[in-house]
Amino acid sequence: MFVYESTKSGFLDDVLAGRLVSEIKRGYQSHGIGMGASSEIRSWKNSLQYMHTVLINSSVPDNAGVAIEFKIPLTSRRVDFLLSGYDNADNANVIIIELKQWSGDSTQMVADKDGIVKTPLGGGIHETTHPSYQASSYAQLLKDFNVTVREKPINLYPLAYLHNFESEHREKLDNETYQSYIAKAPLYIREDTRQLREFVASQIDTGDNRKNLYEMSNGKIRPAKSLQRSLLSMLERQDEFTLIDSQKVVFEKAVELAIQSRRDGQKRVLLIEGGPGTGKTVVAINILAELIQQDMITQYVSKNRAPRDVYEQKLRGDKLVKEIKHLFTGAGSFVETETNTIPALIADEAHRLNEESTFFGRGENQIMEIINAAKFSVFFIDENQRVHIDDIGSKQEIRQHARNLNADIEEMTLTSQFRCNGSRGYVAWVDDMLQIRQTANADGFDLEFDIHVFDSPHALHTAIEQKNNQNRVSRVVAGYCWEWEKDGRADPSISDITIGNYERSWNLDTNDPWAITEGSIDQVGCIHTCQGLEFDYVGVIIGEDLKYRDGDIIVDHEERASTDRSLFGIKKMFRENPNKAAETAEEVIKNTYRTLLTRGMKGCYLYCCDDELQSYLKTRVENISINS
């Protein structure tokens, strides 16, 4: 889909007549896409004026195809500018141009990360991907999934054009660190306009009147064999993706239903309930890999970035391959997706789905959007892990939207547990201890599990560091009761959490997944960076938002940090509907700690900021009996 398409001569005329931006706006409206922000409109005016300069005196034929804002399949991203035609050997060519307005004096190289730079974005300096990486990844995605691009074939030539970037800063982006991506997608800056013009002309000798653009846009979407082989090889190398017991049963049913939907066109939904540690994500990744092998476009979907990043990295292991990254996407990616566009979507952590997507502030309901977009959709859910005031994911909500969209729905339950040493009894003990529900496990559980209450956060953190050195990954996490100041989010020298003389940083804001990054053992994670993940041992610092008074576990929403959005709007709710607000605050805070306390497979270490809660937990832990 193109927001704007024309020929070279048509594009030049639209720029000269001052109507190009209006045409782009009209394109957005005709496709039912919300308008970009004012900053985006300014970027069109600026960047596309530079493309006018590149093309106006070039030898590129007047009837060469031009497209702006081409939506990449399976993503919410768009290619800024495309040119199409034939070279002097009559090969069909499309040039992919990533346009940037970056200035050299505010852009920084990041030498210790693959394909990452720092530049001003959204009001601050943030890490993002190198422009050549962006352009080359778009081309790779089209090669992996667009049948016409592969079989016609259409040759793709990605490049990046930073028209404001000064030559004295070239070394920041054009150096050995980024050479592998620049080799795939050449980098052009302000002084390179003539060279860019020459390159474009060398690839487009004859115009195609947009034919190659149309064929690419209308090409069938199917995974390439090379992607299938790569994904299968990655999965086979990782023992942790092996399925057992009910996991295998759920996996087979999901594959069966997906194939049925492909054959008969009937929309289907599979709703899978599973508590902490039942292996929901492991099953989800296996379904993803198998459906890709079955020639079905499939994506893993989650609201939280953490599980996407961790499992994508785990799956590819030490291989610096990027071709699977686009298989993992956010829950707000389907606002614009037409009905049944994607054969299969796998929504993990479905309890975290929202109504309005944050993508340009639009969207109606993420559950509805996922079911609408896919012929077959899978939802993995644990309603007791809803930890945000905006979380709407529930079995009833999924059932309702499945019925509204005429989807057949089946429901299954995962029972096998890896986390908490295989003990469902421990999860029941946590529920009883937090007074979420009374259970038969008030005094213990059915298998050995290392649980201990420490007298200080120092002692807890030291113990977790020792476990991290001895075993697999172990981490310290905490309730969100300490501010996460914007200026220090990527600075490990900033101490966000202070308890007496214990000082630590919150999980650093970087492109690396906190849960498995080596240096993050020194930091403290929050619910947003560990939900959906597991550790060997987890250390949990319970903040002042959870207390014990007169025999009752009580919550104090006012102790939550203002930088945490999980209870954003709760004060207004207390004014308007205090009973509902109290129920919501209790559910969110208790579910948060339930989730944190069930991240460990072998053990959970605890420290409470509230003295009475600390005493209560010590008593509960001391009275634990192991029921064999």
Secondary structure, DSSP 8 states (H G I E B T S, - for coil): -EEEEEEHHHHHHHHHTT-HHHHHHHHHHHTT-----HHHHHHHHHHHHHHHHHHHTS-S-TTSEEEEEEE-TTSS-EEEEEEEEE-TT--EEEEEEEEE---GGG-EE-TTSTTEEEEEETTEEEEEE-HHHHHHHHHHHHHHHBHHHHHTT-EEEEEEEETT--GGGGGGTSSGGGHHHHHHS-EEEGGGHHHHHHHHHHH-SEE-TTHHHHHHHT--B---HHHHHHHHHHHHH-GGG---THHHHHHHHHHHHHHHHHHH---EEEEEEE-TTS-HHHHHHHHHHHHHHTT--EEEEESSHHHHHHHHHHHHTT----TTGGGEEETTTTSS--TT-EEEEEESSGGG--SS-SGGG--S-HHHHHHHHEEEEEEEE-GGG--STT----HHHHHHHHHHTT-EEEEEEE----GGGG-HHHHHHHHHHTTSS--TTTTEESS--EEEE-SSHHHHHHHHHHHHHHSS--EEEE-S-S---GGGTT-TT---EEETTEEE-BS--SSS-GGG-GGGGGSBB-HHHHTT--EEEEEEEE-TTEEEETTEEEE-GGGS-TT--TTTTHHHHHHH-HHHHHHHHHHHHHHHHHHHHT-EEEEEEEEESSHHHHHHHHHHHHT-EE--
